[in-house]
Amino acid sequence: MPESGPTTPEHISPSASGQVPASASGQVPAPARAPLEAAPPAAAVAAARRAGLLVTLVLGGLTALPPLSMDMYLPALPEVTGDLGAPAATIQLTLTACLAGMALGQLAVGPMSDKWGRRRPLLAGMAVYVAATAACAFATGAETLIAFRLLQGLAGAAGIVIARAVVRDLYDGVEMARFFSTLMLVSGVAPIVAPLIGAQVLRVTDWRGIFHVLAVVGLLLTLVVAKWLHETLPPERRHGGGVGHALRTMRALAADRVFTGYTLAGGLAFAALFAYIAASPFVVQTLFGASPQTFGLLFAVNSIGLVAVGQINGKLLVGRVSLDKVLGVGLAVIALAALALLLITAGVFGETGLLPVAAGLFVLMSAMGVTLPNTNAQALTRAPHAAGSASALLGASSFLIGAIASPLVGIAGETTAVPMAVVQLVCALGALGCFLALCRPWRTGSQDGTGGQGSQDRTGRTGGQGS
């Protein structure tokens, strides 16, 4: 959160990220408003906002593709382990590779979309995603599959980062937070149905058939984007810089303590979520002996909790309660759920079955419904003129931290769920600590429900960065 007044003069300059220097009060004075901000939105942007539901569905599809790529594959992990003759820890690297690719790809695609607009980089990335996904189906060894999954992640990153940037192009403040929550309703369908679809695909074919289905889904989404998603970044708002400009922009964003706080909090919370994604197939199916169909059902229930809480956030809380208050409660609930899971899996309460573990995971997943959209909204509000680069940093940090966390959940093999709970607790406590130490939500009040001065200016301007 921005403080009542910055204590250092190191604001993000217009040359770096497009932000306007703040006054002593931390707000941007009205006369300093940039001419482009004063101008009415470009026709394409106005049309995109009027297209409401259509834009929501298209962007929801783009943000749903990564969890679809991950979660549809989850019920097949034990089968892949046997088919390719590799240990579980090695097969989990296929998840790590895809996640790392999505992180690194966002760092490249985000600045590209600020320079060339949103459509061209998105369509190019989607085309490569389809080819890489089809190649995964023909992998003959674990190493080959890991390599193709890395390429799949690199290309699929375009959909994630550009979808967030488009939201920032079209919305601001409370509206942006509401849209992210609505987007979660659409994209949240993917983790609900993906394991169920994957489990049903395994009834009629092997794990390779899952990648064939994903390739078809990617192709259809590419065609939808090409036809219905219009450009939302007018040429006059693009920058003409190259790699140097992109690096300066990202350095300026990273120097913003509050932006970094939201980014790290969201990234660590996502890592706790991904620890569950990476470990749950082995915990549910191998440790507790459940079928792939039972695993898919439990995963769907958890995803329904995430979507439901996300809708409560967007429909009831945003605009009425400070986003930072809601975010703080969400992070605390995640930490408590992770602690409960650690105590259960460590045997503190004696021998337990699947039900207590499933209940703890449900609470943890549901709390993500207020954590992920609010960290995204608060962070992106800090960077109205560098939405692509800011979205890239947000996504890259989440996926990189998740990629580091995922192999750790299998460090003790397939006989215990304790490593999963430990990773989740460490990530949850880290997220809460970053939020409190860097965002300092108690320093400012919220007048519009967004939780900070940087969000209160609905014209897209932000306050100065705190020290």
ROLO-705984 format. One record per residue (C-alpha): residue in three letters; z, y, x. Coordinates in steps of 0.5 Angstrom, whole numbers, plus 2048, in hexadecimal, padded with zeros to 3 digits. Example, Ala and Ser with C-alpha at 12.3 -4.5 7.8 and 13.67 -1.06 7.14 Angstrom:
ROLO-705984
ALA8107F7819/SER80E7FE81B/
//
This chain:
ROLO-705984
MET800800800/PRO7FF807803/GLU80580B804/SER807812801/GLY804814808/PRO80181180E/THR805812814/THR7FF811819/PRO7F8815819/GLU7F480F81A/HIS7F180F813/ILE7EA80B812/SER7E5810813/PRO7DE81180F/SER7DA80E815/ALA7DE808815/SER7DF80680E/GLY7DD80B80A/GLN7E480D808/VAL7E6815807/PRO7EC81780B/ALA7F2818807/SER7F681E806/ALA7FE81E808/SER80081B802/GLY7FC815803/GLN7F78177FD/VAL7EF8197FE/PRO7EF8207FC/ALA7EA8217F7/PRO7E58267FB/ALA7E4821800/ARG7E181C7FB/ALA7DA81A7FE/PRO7D481C7FB/LEU7D28157FA/GLU7D88147F6/ALA7D781A7F2/ALA7D08177F0/PRO7CF8137EA/PRO7CE80C7EB/ALA7C88097ED/ALA7C48067E7/ALA7C47FF7EA/VAL7CC8007EA/ALA7CD8037E3/ALA7C87FD7E0/ALA7CC7F87E4/ARG7D37FA7E1/ARG7D07FA7DA/ALA7CE7F37DB/GLY7D57F17DB/LEU7D57EA7D9/LEU7CF7E87DD/VAL7D17EB7E3/THR7D87E87E2/LEU7D47E17E2/VAL7D07E27E8/LEU7D57E47EC/GLY7DA7DF7E9/GLY7D57DA7EB/LEU7D47DD7F2/THR7DC7DC7F3/ALA7DC7D67F0/LEU7D77D27F5/PRO7DC7D27FB/PRO7E27CE7F7/LEU7DC7CA7F4/SER7DA7C87FB/MET7E17C67FD/ASP7E47C37F7/MET7DE7BF7F4/TYR7DE7BC7FB/LEU7E67BA7FB/PRO7E67B47F7/ALA7E17B17FC/LEU7E57B2802/PRO7E97AB802/GLU7E27A8801/VAL7DE7AC807/THR7E47AA80B/GLY7E27A380A/ASP7DB7A480A/LEU7DA7A8810/GLY7E07A4814/ALA7E47AA816/PRO7EB7AC815/ALA7EE7B0810/ALA7EF7B6814/THR7E87B6817/ILE7E57B6810/GLN7EA7BC80E/LEU7E67BF813/THR7E07BF80E/LEU7E47C480A/THR7E67C8810/ALA7DF7C9812/CYS7DD7CB80C/LEU7E27D080B/ALA7E17D3812/GLY7DA7D4811/MET7DC7D880B/ALA7E07DC80F/LEU7DB7DE814/GLY7D67DE810/GLN7D97E480C/LEU7DA7E8812/ALA7D37E8813/VAL7D07E980C/GLY7D57EE80A/PRO7D37F380E/MET7CC7F180D/SER7CD7F3806/ASP7CF7FA807/LYS7C97FB80B/TRP7C37F7807/GLY7C67F7800/ARG7C97F17FD/ARG7C37ED7FA/ARG7BF7EB801/PRO7C57E9805/LEU7C87E57FF/LEU7C17E17FD/ALA7C07DF804/GLY7C77DC805/MET7C67D97FE/ALA7BF7D6801/VAL7C37D3807/TYR7C97D0803/VAL7C47CC7FF/ALA7C17C9805/ALA7C77C8809/THR7CA7C5803/ALA7C57C0802/ALA7C57BE809/CYS7CC7BC808/ALA7CA7B6804/PHE7C67B380A/ALA7CC7B480F/THR7CD7AD813/GLY7D37AF816/ALA7D97B3816/GLU7D77B881B/THR7D07B9818/LEU7D47BA811/ILE7D87BF814/ALA7D27C3817/PHE7CF7C3811/ARG7D57C580D/LEU7D67CB812/LEU7CF7CD811/GLN7D07CD809/GLY7D67D180A/LEU7D37D680E/ALA7CD7D7809/GLY7D27D6803/ALA7D67DC805/ALA7D07E1803/GLY7D27E07FC/ILE7DA7E17FD/VAL7DA7E7801/ILE7D47EB7FD/ALA7D77E97F6/ARG7DD7ED7F8/ALA7D97F27FB/VAL7D57F37F4/VAL7DC7F37F0/ARG7DE7F97F5/ASP7D77FC7F4/LEU7D87FC7EC/TYR7E07FD7EB/ASP7E68017EE/GLY7EE8007ED/VAL7F07FD7E7/GLU7E97FB7E5/MET7E87F87EB/ALA7EE7F47EA/ARG7ED7F27E3/PHE7E67F07E5/PHE7E87EB7EB/SER7ED7E87E6/THR7E77E77E1/LEU7E37E47E7/MET7E97DF7E8/LEU7E87DC7E1/VAL7E07DB7E3/SER7E17D97EA/GLY7E77D57E8/VAL7E37D07E4/ALA7E07CD7EA/PRO7E77CA7ED/ILE7E97C87E6/VAL7E27C47E5/ALA7E07C37EC/PRO7E57BD7EE/LEU7E37BA7E7/ILE7DC7BA7E8/GLY7DD7B77EF/ALA7E17B27EC/GLN7DB7B07E7/VAL7D67B17EC/LEU7D97AB7F0/ARG7D97A77EA/VAL7D27A67EB/THR7D07A87F2/ASP7D47A97F9/TRP7D67AF7FC/ARG7CF7B17FE/GLY7CD7B27F7/ILE7D27B87F7/PHE7CE7BC7FC/HIS7C87BB7F8/VAL7CB7BE7F2/LEU7CE7C47F6/ALA7C77C57F8/VAL7C47C57F1/VAL7CA7CA7EF/GLY7C87CE7F5/LEU7C17CF7F3/LEU7C27D07EC/LEU7C77D67EE/THR7C27D97F3/LEU7BD7D97ED/VAL7C27DD7E9/VAL7C47E27EE/ALA7BD7E37F0/LYS7BB7E57E8/TRP7C17E87E6/LEU7C67EB7EB/HIS7C37F27ED/GLU7C47F67F3/THR7CB7FA7F2/LEU7CB7FE7F9/PRO7C68037F8/PRO7C28057FF/GLU7C680C7FF/ARG7CC808800/ARG7CA803805/HIS7CB80580D/GLY7C6804812/GLY7CB802818/GLY7CA7FB81B/VAL7CF7F681E/GLY7D37FC822/HIS7D480081B/ALA7D67F9818/LEU7DB7F881D/ARG7DE7FF81D/THR7DF7FF815/MET7E27F8816/ARG7E77FB81B/ALA7E8801817/LEU7EA7FD811/ALA7EE7F8815/ALA7F27FE818/ASP7F4800811/ARG7FB7FD811/VAL7FB7FC809/PHE7F47F9809/THR7F67F480E/GLY7FD7F280A/TYR7F97F1804/THR7F47ED808/LEU7F97E980B/ALA7FD7E7805/GLY7F77E5801/GLY7F47E1807/LEU7FB7DD808/ALA7FC7DC801/PHE7F57D9801/ALA7F77D5807/ALA7FD7D2803/LEU7F87D07FD/PHE7F37CD802/ALA7F87C9805/TYR7F97C67FE/ILE7F17C57FD/ALA7F17C1804/ALA7F77BD803/SER7F77BB7FC/PRO7F27B67FC/PHE7F67B2801/VAL7FC7B47FE/VAL7FA7B27F6/GLN7F67AC7F8/THR7F87A97FE/LEU8007AA7FE/PHE8017AA7F7/GLY7FB7A57F5/ALA7F87A97F0/SER7F07A87EE/PRO7EB7AD7EF/GLN7EB7AF7E8/THR7F27B07E8/PHE7F27B47EE/GLY7EC7B87EA/LEU7F07B97E4/LEU7F67BC7E8/PHE7F27C17EC/ALA7EF7C37E5/VAL7F67C47E2/ASN7F87C87E8/SER7F27CC7E8/ILE7F37CE7E1/GLY7FA7D17E3/LEU7F67D57E8/VAL7F17D87E3/ALA7F67D97DD/VAL7FB7DD7E2/GLY7F57E17E4/GLN7F37E37DD/ILE7FA7E57DC/ASN7FA7E97E2/GLY7F37EC7E0/LYS7F57ED7D8/LEU7FC7EF7D8/LEU7FF7F17DF/VAL7F97F57E2/GLY7FA7FC7E0/ARG8017FB7DD/VAL8057F87E3/SER8047FB7EA/LEU7FF7F67EE/ASP8047F67F4/LYS80A7F37EF/VAL8067EE7EC/LEU8037EC7F3/GLY80A7EC7F6/VAL80C7E77F1/GLY8067E37F2/LEU8077E27F9/ALA80F7E07F8/VAL80D7DB7F3/ILE8087D87F8/ALA80E7D87FD/LEU8137D47F8/ALA80E7CF7F6/ALA80C7CD7FD/LEU8147CD7FF/ALA8157C87F9/LEU80F7C47FB/LEU8127C3802/LEU8187C17FF/ILE8157BC7FB/THR8107B9800/ALA8167B9805/GLY81A7B4801/VAL8207B9800/PHE8207B77F8/GLY81F7B07FA/GLU8197AC7F8/THR8147AF7F3/GLY80D7AE7F0/LEU8077B27EF/LEU80A7B67E9/PRO80F7BB7ED/VAL8097BC7F3/ALA8047BD7ED/ALA8097C27EA/GLY80A7C67F1/LEU8037C77F2/PHE8017C97EB/VAL8067CF7EC/LEU8037D17F3/MET7FC7D07F0/SER7FE7D57EA/ALA8017DA7EE/MET7FB7DB7F2/GLY7F87DE7EB/VAL7FC7E47ED/THR7FB7E47F4/LEU7F47E37F6/PRO7F17E97F1/ASN7F67EE7F2/THR7F67ED7FA/ASN7EE7EE7F9/ALA7EE7F47F5/GLN7F47F87F9/ALA7F07F6800/LEU7E97F87FD/THR7EC7FF7FA/ARG7ED801801/ALA7E6801803/PRO7E18047FE/HIS7DB805803/ALA7DC7FF807/ALA7DD7F9801/GLY7D87F4805/SER7DC7F580B/ALA7E37F5808/SER7E17EF804/ALA7DF7EB80A/LEU7E67ED80D/LEU7E97EA807/GLY7E57E4806/ALA7E57E280E/SER7EC7E380F/SER7EE7DE809/PHE7E97D980B/LEU7EB7D9812/ILE7F27D9811/GLY7F07D380C/ALA7EC7CF811/ILE7F27D0816/ALA7F77CD810/SER7F37C780E/PRO7F37C3814/LEU7FA7C3814/VAL7FC7C080E/GLY7F97B9810/ILE7FD7BA817/ALA8027B4815/GLY7FC7B0812/GLU7FC7AE80B/THR8037AB80A/THR8077B1808/ALA8067B8804/VAL80B7BC809/PRO8057BF80D/MET8027C2807/ALA8087C5804/VAL80A7C880B/VAL8037CB80C/GLN8047CE805/LEU80B7D1806/VAL8097D480D/CYS8037D780A/ALA8077DA804/LEU80C7DD808/GLY8077E080C/ALA8047E3807/LEU80A7E6803/GLY80C7E980A/CYS8057EC80C/PHE8057EF805/LEU80C7F2805/ALA80C7F480D/LEU8057F780D/CYS8047F9805/ARG80B7FC804/PRO80A7FC7FD/TRP8117FF7FC/ARG80E8067FF/THR80A8087F9/GLY80A8087F2/SER8048067ED/GLN80180B7E8/ASP7FC8067E6/GLY7FE7FF7E7/THR7FA7FE7ED/GLY8007FF7F2/GLY7FE8047F7/GLN7FC80B7F8/GLY7F58087FB/SER7F48057F4/GLN7F680B7F0/ASP7EF80F7F1/ARG7EA80C7ED/THR7E580F7F0/GLY7E580A7F6/ARG7E880F7FB/THR7EE80C7FE/GLY7F480F802/GLY7F680F809/GLN7F880980D/GLY7FF80880E/SER802807815/
//
